[in-house]
Amino acid sequence: MRLSARCLYMTYALFWDADEIENYLVAQQNDKPLQLIVDGGQGAGKSTLMNRLLSESSLQALADERPLASMPAAMLVVDVQQGVTAVTRRHCVLMSLMGLRHIAVAVNKMDAVAYSQARFESIVAELQIFVSSLPLPDITFIPVSSLYGDNMFAPSDNTPWYAGTSILGFMETLTVDSERLLCQPFRLSVEKVHQDASGLQAAEGSVASGAIYPGDDIRVQPSGRIDKVSQVVVADEGRVDKAAAGQLVTLLLDGDLAIACGDIISSADQPAQTADQFEAGLIWNSNEPLLPGRPYEIRLGSQSAVATVTSIKYQINTDTLEHVAARQLPGGEIGVCNLSLSHEVAFDPFHESPQTGSFVLLDRITGHIVGTGMLNFALRRSQNIHRQHVDIDKQARALAKNQKPAVLWFTGLSGAGKSTIANLVEKKLFAHGQHTYLLDGDNVRHGLNRDLGFTDADRVENIRRVAEVARLMLDAGLIVMSAFISPFRSERQLARDLFVDGEFIEVFVDTPLEVAEKRDPKGLYKKARRGDLKNFTGIDSAYEAPQAPELTLDTAAITPEEAAERVIQLLIERRVVKCPGAR
């Protein structure tokens, strides 16, 4: 089969670098895609190579985006003058993590070294030694001059010592891999749910792997409920006797079980796994480091959840392949982490199915993709830990206390007046019989969080712990005052997400830095200005002001007493308390 009769996905981008955009070139004549990553270091000649390939073949280039983990083949472009660089080794590690099965190394710019056989073979030998400990298949090495077309489409007279394939020849030997997908268990990612004219429930989505027939038993996951397929409908074809991997289909089901967008439909006898905690390989793409405890959005196909990295098991040194201990993962680095999700999802380990075992992480504030990952396996703890039912719940405890539980989250710069105002609010509430508790930043660091410092990673963990404690106290029916700088929006969002609507009240104690610094009740700003106190919010560590707090208090314009009264008034308006302070 000629290459021109296939669909080809390619990218020039360094897809694990923060500032690169994943651009895919598509040339499509058939429905069966051949997918290929084209990558390499800056200046290696990727663009020149691909432009010549596209301009002198029948391929047509169209823009598209595809999940990185769906790529079964790769071409790594290496500058023969630069040789095997740190970037080259990094790319090899990434390709091994992604489970790529077919790799070609195009040793480019051979014309610049007079087509030296010795130079080519030295690069081959060095790279073969490096990849020998990686789970990579045999690699095809091709000496190329993309500028003059040597070994691009046919053997070159300039390299009589080379008897291997050309770039085009390598690409034509690749298979679409559809047979492998057909042999895997059936998986469909639900993208749309509706009822057809006859009242049957219909689930529409793309078949990731396997095949489906009318009459097959299927399992909807993560719920695990079983139903039977009544009809299989393919767009532009209507009812069919079979649908397979790569097709967009609608399944009409006999039963009326609940199905939602994002669910995975599996074959009943070979279902996907479900879990909410995993070990995963992670390629971190953000300029900001990955911090354990910080929440991100995770997307696995059409499934989504809130994900937190509970721990970084190790970072991979891509020069030596050494596993290095790490408390955070810098931008552009690779690591293995433990993930905790907000709820169970259906998945297959990546090595079994890249389609249902790969994911992306997104920043919950900006929506930007910050990481690409591969699920290795579910952690046993996700199967062994279950919530214990209790008979006395939050509502019963609140009723006994004659109040509505809530968390007042005071945030602002050091010296803004958070603790002073929170203390006044608690005194007023307590004086009128309300059941309260004040969590103060300094007090908590004397006990629960005494092991934490003031790095960004420690600040994230500090707020995560406090938010969990506040949730327990709210569950006890209390009105909780939490006074912490809590400088990052993502961590305040993490805290908010622990509570139902109306329970979390963000109070922004808005004080200009110059006012807070002038007050400086603990002398901390002076230490920070001298350089004696590192990572101090407002000086050498950022404070991200709330964008939509429930209440803003300008303590440069009002007294702490006035601020406390405004908080009390808000609690009355929200019916957290009936009428404290009205006597």
C-alpha positions in Angstrom: 0.0 0.0 0.0 1.4 3.4 -0.9 1.7 6.0 1.8 -0.5 8.4 -0.2 -3.4 6.1 0.4 -3.2 6.6 4.2 -4.0 9.2 6.8 -0.9 10.6 8.5 -0.7 12.6 11.7 2.5 14.5 12.4 3.8 17.2 14.7 6.8 19.4 14.5 6.4 20.6 18.1 8.5 19.6 21.1 5.3 18.4 22.7 6.6 18.3 26.3 7.9 21.8 26.3 5.7 24.4 28.0 5.6 27.0 25.2 5.1 24.6 22.3 1.7 24.0 20.6 0.8 20.5 19.6 0.2 20.9 15.8 -0.7 17.9 13.8 -0.5 17.6 10.0 -3.1 15.4 8.4 -3.2 13.9 5.0 -6.3 11.8 4.6 -7.5 9.7 1.7 -8.8 6.6 3.6 -10.6 6.2 7.0 -7.7 4.2 8.4 -5.1 6.6 10.0 -1.4 6.1 10.2 -0.2 8.2 13.1 3.4 9.5 13.5 5.1 11.9 15.8 7.9 13.9 14.0 10.2 15.5 16.6 13.7 16.6 17.5 15.8 19.3 19.0 15.7 22.9 17.8 17.6 23.4 14.6 17.7 19.7 13.8 15.9 20.3 10.5 12.4 19.0 11.3 10.6 21.6 9.2 12.9 21.2 6.3 12.5 17.5 6.3 8.8 17.6 6.6 8.4 20.3 4.0 10.3 18.3 1.5 8.4 15.2 2.3 5.1 16.9 1.9 6.1 18.9 -1.2 7.6 16.0 -3.1 4.9 13.4 -2.3 1.2 13.2 -2.7 0.6 13.9 1.0 -1.7 16.9 1.7 -1.4 18.8 5.0 -4.4 19.8 7.1 -4.5 21.0 10.7 -5.8 18.7 13.4 -5.3 17.8 17.1 -4.9 14.4 18.5 -4.0 12.9 21.9 -0.3 12.3 22.1 -0.7 8.9 23.6 -2.6 7.7 20.5 0.6 7.9 18.4 2.1 4.4 17.7 5.1 5.6 15.7 7.7 8.3 15.9 10.5 9.9 13.9 13.3 11.6 15.8 15.4 14.1 13.8 19.0 14.4 15.0 21.5 17.0 13.7 24.6 15.0 12.7 26.8 17.9 13.7 25.3 18.2 17.2 25.1 14.4 17.7 23.3 12.9 20.7 22.3 15.8 22.9 20.3 16.0 26.2 17.3 16.8 24.1 17.8 13.6 22.1 18.0 11.5 25.2 14.9 13.3 26.7 12.9 12.5 23.6 13.9 8.8 23.8 12.7 8.6 27.4 9.4 10.2 26.5 8.9 7.9 23.5 9.5 4.9 25.8 7.0 6.2 28.3 4.4 6.7 25.6 4.7 3.1 24.5 5.8 3.8 21.0 6.3 0.7 18.9 8.0 2.0 15.7 10.8 4.6 15.8 13.0 6.0 13.1 16.0 8.2 13.9 16.7 10.5 10.9 20.3 11.6 11.3 20.0 14.9 9.3 22.3 17.3 7.6 24.7 14.6 6.4 25.8 17.0 3.6 27.4 19.2 6.3 29.8 16.4 7.3 30.5 15.2 3.7 28.2 12.2 4.2 30.7 10.7 6.7 30.0 7.1 7.5 32.1 7.2 10.6 30.1 10.2 12.0 26.8 8.5 11.3 27.9 5.2 12.9 29.2 6.9 16.0 25.8 8.5 16.6 24.1 5.2 16.0 26.4 3.4 18.5 26.0 6.1 21.2 22.2 6.2 21.0 21.9 2.4 20.9 23.8 2.2 24.2 21.5 4.8 25.8 18.2 3.2 24.7 19.4 -0.4 25.5 17.9 0.0 29.1 14.6 1.6 27.8 11.6 -0.4 26.8 11.9 0.6 23.1 11.7 -1.7 20.1 14.4 -1.9 17.4 15.1 1.5 16.1 15.7 2.3 12.4 18.6 4.8 11.8 18.6 6.7 8.5 21.3 9.1 7.2 19.5 12.0 5.7 20.0 15.4 4.0 16.6 16.9 4.0 18.1 20.0 2.2 19.2 17.9 -0.8 16.8 15.0 -0.5 19.3 12.3 0.3 17.6 9.0 1.5 14.3 10.9 1.7 12.5 8.9 -1.1 15.1 6.6 -2.4 18.6 5.4 -1.7 21.2 8.1 -2.2 24.4 7.8 -4.3 26.1 10.0 -1.6 25.8 7.2 1.0 26.8 4.0 -0.9 27.8 2.5 2.5 24.2 2.6 3.7 21.9 -0.2 2.6 18.8 0.6 4.7 15.5 2.1 3.9 14.6 5.7 3.0 12.3 8.0 5.1 9.4 7.3 2.8 10.3 3.6 2.8 10.1 3.5 6.6 6.8 5.2 6.6 5.4 2.8 4.0 6.4 -0.2 6.2 4.3 1.1 9.1 0.9 -0.5 9.6 -2.3 1.2 10.6 -2.4 -1.1 13.7 -6.2 -1.5 13.3 -5.8 -5.3 13.9 -4.3 -4.7 17.3 -7.2 -2.4 18.3 -9.8 -4.9 17.0 -8.3 -7.6 19.2 -8.7 -5.5 22.4 -11.8 -5.5 24.6 -14.6 -3.2 23.5 -14.4 0.4 24.8 -16.6 3.3 23.8 -16.3 6.8 25.3 -19.8 8.3 25.7 -20.1 11.8 24.2 -23.8 12.2 23.8 -26.9 10.6 25.4 -30.5 10.8 24.1 -33.6 8.8 23.3 -34.5 7.7 19.8 -37.9 7.9 18.2 -38.9 4.5 19.6 -38.0 5.5 23.2 -34.8 3.4 23.4 -31.8 5.0 25.2 -29.1 5.9 22.8 -25.4 6.4 23.7 -23.2 8.0 21.1 -19.4 8.1 21.0 -16.2 6.9 19.4 -15.1 3.3 19.6 -11.6 3.3 21.2 -11.0 -0.4 20.8 -12.6 -3.7 20.0 -15.9 -4.3 18.2 -19.6 -4.3 19.1 -22.6 -6.3 17.7 -26.3 -6.1 18.2 -27.2 -8.4 21.1 -23.9 -7.9 22.9 -24.0 -7.4 26.7 -22.2 -4.2 27.7 -21.2 -2.7 31.1 -21.5 1.0 31.8 -18.6 2.3 33.9 -17.8 3.5 36.4 -21.3 2.5 37.7 -20.8 -1.1 36.6 -24.4 -1.7 35.5 -25.1 -4.1 32.7 -27.4 -3.7 29.7 -27.8 -5.2 26.2 -27.2 -3.6 22.8 -30.4 -3.5 20.8 -29.1 -1.8 17.6 -25.8 -0.4 16.4 -26.0 2.7 14.2 -23.1 4.2 12.3 -23.2 7.7 10.8 -24.0 7.8 7.1 -24.6 4.0 7.1 -27.5 3.5 9.5 -28.0 0.2 11.3 -25.1 -2.1 10.9 -24.2 -5.6 12.1 -20.9 -4.6 13.5 -19.0 -1.4 14.5 -15.2 -1.3 15.3 -12.4 0.8 16.6 -12.2 4.2 15.0 -15.9 4.5 14.2 -18.4 7.1 15.6 -21.4 5.0 16.6 -24.7 5.2 18.4 -25.7 2.2 20.6 -29.4 1.7 21.3 -29.8 -0.1 24.6 -32.7 -2.3 25.8 -32.8 -1.1 29.3 -33.2 2.3 31.0 -30.1 2.4 33.2 -28.6 5.8 33.8 -25.8 6.8 31.3 -24.0 10.1 31.3 -21.6 11.8 29.0 -18.1 10.8 30.0 -19.1 7.2 30.9 -17.2 4.3 29.4 -19.1 1.5 27.8 -17.2 -1.8 27.9 -17.8 -5.4 27.0 -19.6 -7.0 29.9 -17.2 -9.9 30.3 -14.0 -7.8 29.8 -14.8 -4.5 31.5 -12.4 -1.6 32.2 -11.0 -1.1 35.7 -12.4 1.6 37.9 -10.5 3.5 40.6 -9.9 6.9 42.0 -6.2 6.5 42.9 -3.3 5.6 40.6 0.3 5.5 39.9 1.1 7.4 36.7 3.9 8.5 34.5 3.7 12.3 34.0 5.2 14.7 31.5 5.0 18.1 33.1 4.4 20.9 30.5 3.8 24.0 32.6 6.3 26.8 33.3 5.2 26.6 36.9 6.3 23.5 38.9 4.0 20.6 39.7 3.2 20.9 43.4 1.7 17.9 45.4 -1.6 18.8 46.9 -2.6 21.3 44.3 -5.8 20.4 42.4 -5.9 20.1 38.6 -8.6 19.0 36.2 -7.9 15.6 34.7 -9.4 14.4 31.4 -9.3 10.8 30.4 -11.1 10.7 27.0 -14.5 12.2 27.7 -14.2 11.6 31.5 -13.2 14.4 33.8 -12.5 14.8 37.5 -10.5 16.9 40.0 -7.0 15.3 40.4 -4.4 15.9 43.0 -0.8 14.6 43.0 -0.5 13.1 46.5 3.2 12.4 46.1 6.0 12.4 43.5 7.6 9.0 43.7 10.6 10.1 41.7 11.8 12.3 38.8 13.6 10.8 35.9 17.0 12.2 35.0 16.8 11.9 31.3 20.6 12.1 30.9 21.4 9.1 33.1 17.9 7.5 33.5 18.4 7.7 37.3 15.4 7.9 39.5 15.7 11.1 41.6 13.8 12.0 44.7 11.7 15.2 44.2 9.2 17.3 46.2 8.1 19.1 43.1 8.4 18.6 39.3 9.8 21.5 37.4 8.5 22.5 34.0 9.6 20.2 31.2 10.5 17.4 33.5 9.3 13.8 33.7 8.3 11.9 36.8 6.2 9.1 38.3 3.5 10.2 40.7 0.6 9.0 42.8 -2.7 10.6 41.8 -5.9 10.9 43.8 -9.2 11.8 41.9 -12.4 13.3 43.2 -14.4 10.2 42.1 -13.9 6.9 40.3 -13.2 6.7 36.6 -13.0 3.8 34.2 -9.6 3.1 32.7 -7.2 0.5 31.3 -3.4 0.6 32.2 -1.6 2.5 29.5 0.5 -0.4 28.4 -2.7 -2.4 27.6 -4.6 0.5 26.0 -3.2 3.9 25.3 -6.7 5.0 24.2 -8.2 4.5 27.7 -5.0 4.8 29.8 -3.7 8.3 28.9 -4.8 11.6 30.3 -4.1 15.3 30.4 -4.0 17.6 33.4 -5.4 21.2 33.1 -4.9 24.2 35.3 -8.3 24.8 36.8 -7.9 28.6 36.8 -6.6 29.1 33.2 -7.9 25.9 31.5 -4.4 25.4 29.9 -3.0 21.9 29.6 -0.1 21.6 32.1 0.6 17.8 31.9 0.3 14.7 29.9 0.3 11.3 31.5 -0.1 7.6 31.4 -1.9 5.5 34.0 0.3 2.6 35.2 -2.1 0.9 37.6 -4.7 1.5 40.3 -3.4 1.8 43.9 -4.6 -0.9 46.2 -5.7 1.7 48.7 -8.4 2.8 46.2 -10.0 -0.6 46.5 -9.5 -1.1 50.3 -10.8 2.3 51.6 -14.5 2.9 51.8 -16.6 5.6 53.5 -18.2 4.4 56.8 -21.9 5.2 57.2 -22.8 7.2 60.3 -26.3 7.8 61.6 -25.7 11.2 63.1 -25.0 13.5 60.1 -24.2 17.1 59.5 -27.8 18.2 59.4 -28.6 16.5 62.7 -25.7 18.2 64.4 -26.5 21.6 63.0 -30.2 21.3 64.1 -29.0 20.5 67.6 -26.9 23.7 67.6 -29.7 25.8 66.1 -27.4 27.1 63.3 -26.3 26.5 59.7 -22.7 25.2 59.4 -20.4 27.4 57.4 -16.7 28.1 56.8 -15.6 31.7 56.8 -12.4 31.7 54.8 -10.4 34.9 55.6 -7.6 35.6 53.0 -5.3 38.5 52.5 -1.7 39.6 53.0 0.2 39.3 56.3 -0.9 42.3 58.4 -4.2 42.8 56.6 -6.1 42.0 59.8 -7.5 38.5 59.0 -6.9 37.0 62.5 -8.1 40.2 64.3 -11.4 40.3 62.4 -11.9 36.5 62.6 -11.4 36.7 66.4 -13.9 39.5 66.7 -16.5 37.6 64.7 -16.0 34.5 66.8 -16.4 36.5 70.0 -19.7 38.0 68.8 -21.1 34.7 67.6 -20.0 32.9 70.8 -21.5 35.6 73.0 -24.9 34.9 71.5 -24.8 31.1 71.8 -23.4 30.0 68.5 -21.0 27.1 68.2 -17.8 28.2 66.6 -14.1 27.4 66.1 -11.2 29.6 64.8 -8.4 28.1 62.8 -5.5 30.6 62.7 -2.5 30.2 60.4 0.2 30.7 63.1 -1.6 28.5 65.7 -2.0 25.6 63.2 1.7 25.8 62.4 2.5 25.1 66.0 0.9 21.7 65.8 -0.8 20.1 62.8 1.5 21.8 60.3 4.7 22.2 62.3 6.5 20.1 59.7 5.8 22.6 56.9 7.9 25.6 55.8 6.9 28.5 53.5 7.9 27.2 50.1 5.1 27.2 47.5 4.8 23.4 47.9 4.5 23.7 51.7 2.0 26.5 51.4 -0.1 24.2 49.1 0.0 21.4 51.7 -0.7 23.8 54.5 -3.9 24.9 53.0 -4.9 21.4 51.9 -4.7 20.1 55.5 -6.5 23.2 56.9 -9.3 22.8 54.4 -9.8 19.1 55.3 -9.9 20.1 59.0 -12.4 22.8 58.3 -14.6 20.3 56.5 -14.6 18.0 59.5 -15.5 20.8 61.8 -18.3 21.9 59.5 -19.5 18.3 59.5 -19.7 18.6 63.3 -22.2 21.5 62.8 -19.8 24.3 63.6 -19.3 27.8 62.1 -15.6 27.8 61.3 -13.4 30.8 61.0 -10.2 30.1 58.9 -7.7 32.9 58.9 -4.8 32.2 56.5 -2.9 34.1 53.9 -3.7 31.3 51.4 -2.1 33.2 48.6 -2.9 30.9 45.6 -6.3 30.9 43.9 -6.0 27.2 43.1 -5.7 26.2 46.8 -8.7 28.4 47.8 -10.6 26.7 45.0 -9.5 23.4 46.4 -10.9 24.4 49.8 -14.2 25.7 48.2 -14.7 22.4 46.3 -14.8 20.5 49.6 -18.1 22.1 50.5 -21.6 22.3 49.0 -22.9 25.6 47.7 -23.5 28.2 50.4 -21.2 26.6 53.0 -17.9 28.2 51.9 -17.8 32.0 52.3 -14.6 33.7 51.1 -13.8 36.9 52.8 -11.1 39.0 51.1 -9.3 41.2 53.7 -8.2 43.7 51.1 -5.3 45.8 52.3 -2.7 47.4 50.0 0.9 46.0 50.5 2.2 49.4 51.6 -0.4 49.6 54.4 0.2 46.0 55.5 3.9 46.6 55.5 3.6 49.8 57.5 1.6 47.9 60.2 4.1 44.9 60.2 2.9 43.7 63.6 5.3 40.8 63.7 8.3 42.5 62.0 8.1 40.0 59.1 8.2 42.5 56.3 11.4 44.0 57.7 13.0 40.6 57.8 11.8 39.8 54.2 13.1 43.1 52.9 16.5 42.4 54.5 16.5 39.0 52.8 16.3 37.1 56.2 12.9 35.7 55.4 12.5 33.9 52.1 9.3 33.2 50.2 7.4 35.9 52.0 4.0 36.7 50.4 3.9 40.1 48.8 7.7 40.5 48.7 9.3 37.5 46.9 6.2 35.2 46.7 3.0 36.1 44.9 -0.4 36.8 46.3 -3.3 36.0 43.9 -6.2 38.2 45.0 -9.7 36.6 44.9 -11.7 37.2 41.7 -15.2 36.8 43.1 -15.2 36.6 47.0 -18.5 36.6 48.9 -17.3 39.6 50.9 -14.4 42.2 50.5 -13.2 44.2 53.5 -11.0 47.2 52.8 -9.2 47.5 56.2 -7.4 50.6 55.0 -10.8 52.4 55.2 -12.7 50.6 58.0 -11.9 49.5 61.5 -11.7 45.8 62.5 -14.9 46.3 64.5 -16.7 47.6 61.5 -15.3 44.8 59.4 -16.5 42.2 61.9 -20.0 43.7 61.9 -20.1 43.4 58.1 -19.2 39.7 58.4 -22.0 39.2 61.0 -24.5 41.0 58.7 -23.6 38.7 55.8 -24.1 35.6 58.0 -27.6 36.9 58.9 -28.4 37.6 55.3 -27.3 34.0 54.4 -29.3 32.6 57.3 -26.2 31.0 58.8 -27.3 32.4 62.1 -30.7 33.8 63.0 -29.8 37.1 64.7 -26.6 37.2 66.6 -25.7 40.6 68.1 -29.3 41.8 68.0 -29.9 41.9 71.7 
